[in-house]
């Protein structure tokens, strides 16, 4: 199916955009003329006359300060952490399947490319990707195996075939999978829980997590959200068609990945304001389409929300595989499929904890790891890399996402420091 994208773009034909007429809540916001015109030109392989974005400096006081912080990070024996790249507001990471070029999403208006030309495992060049396109919260980035980059914004989904080979030119091959204002009803756009993440599944479909905008949504929103997939995970075909709601009962997932058995695992951030130590965060496992993971009846784990405590939850709620530290904000996750790390790490799960924001004693700001047994059962989730949170409660950095490089090392993004770290292992 993903070949449909490539064929359509190579022919200079715009891909069909997904519409949600049954869910529309008023008119969708109009795109600016520049935004629309540039995308139309790129779809037709015409120049936008956009200048190349300036390089982000990789040396100087900022880089030196980040490296100083990294001397405080604790890791298991044999592992080391280094600064891979200075990338402003770095969030989700997509590793190019061909050359290993990184595409890094942000919660602002840019996607960055990160290139290590001499392969010394330190970035040589960081620039904004497709500078002629006006992005809006392009947090979600993910690759298909055949090199199509998907970028999921707040309320739009774009596709970039052969992104690793077009990215050095400000004009890139581009297509619209879901048009502006059609990913969610426009009236439901919010500043809260709007950083999308995506993964291309073994079935070739693109899976997109849609966080809902409330701490706990009011009952009158539940039917709309269930139909739109808000507070859940949706999936679409490679050409943007055949949208379906894959999972519901999710508050705000900002990390997911597929296991070797083709099932989907994802983190979920749970309800605020219930106390320092409740409810727990969640690591969930979706084994089939249509499962419900319990929100808003449950605020996290088996903890009932105040707002829905008198209502009967659905009978088929799927409990989390693991309960995580309350309010640690577990975000990006990845299965370790590399060959560099020792055997106990093979097939296990790395999770980035962003860190709490409203706890009286902060927790998080670390990378966690859980081993996976040969029987498919998850072991205990324990700290792997920590030290970004000081004893005084100061954040020296806030991990967001984790990704495996082609050489088997582990990348960690940090939107607070504006950096990508590389964790490697030597015997």
Secondary structure by P-SEA (a helix, b strand, c coil): caaaaaaaaaaccccbbbbcccccccccccccaaaaaaaaaaaaccccccccccccccccaaaaaaaaaaaaccccccbbbbbccccccccbbbbccccbbbbbbccccbbbbbbbccccccccbbbbccccccccccccccccccbbbbbbcccbbbbbccccccccccccccccccccccccccccccccccbbbbbbccccbbbbbbbbccccccccaaaaaaaacccbbbbbccccccccccccccccccbbbbcccccccbbbbbbccccccccccbbbbbcccccccccccccccccccccccccccccccccccccccccccccccccccccccccccccbbbbbbccccccccccccbbbbbbbcccccccbbbbcccccccccccccbbbcccccccccbbbbbbccccbbbbbbbcc
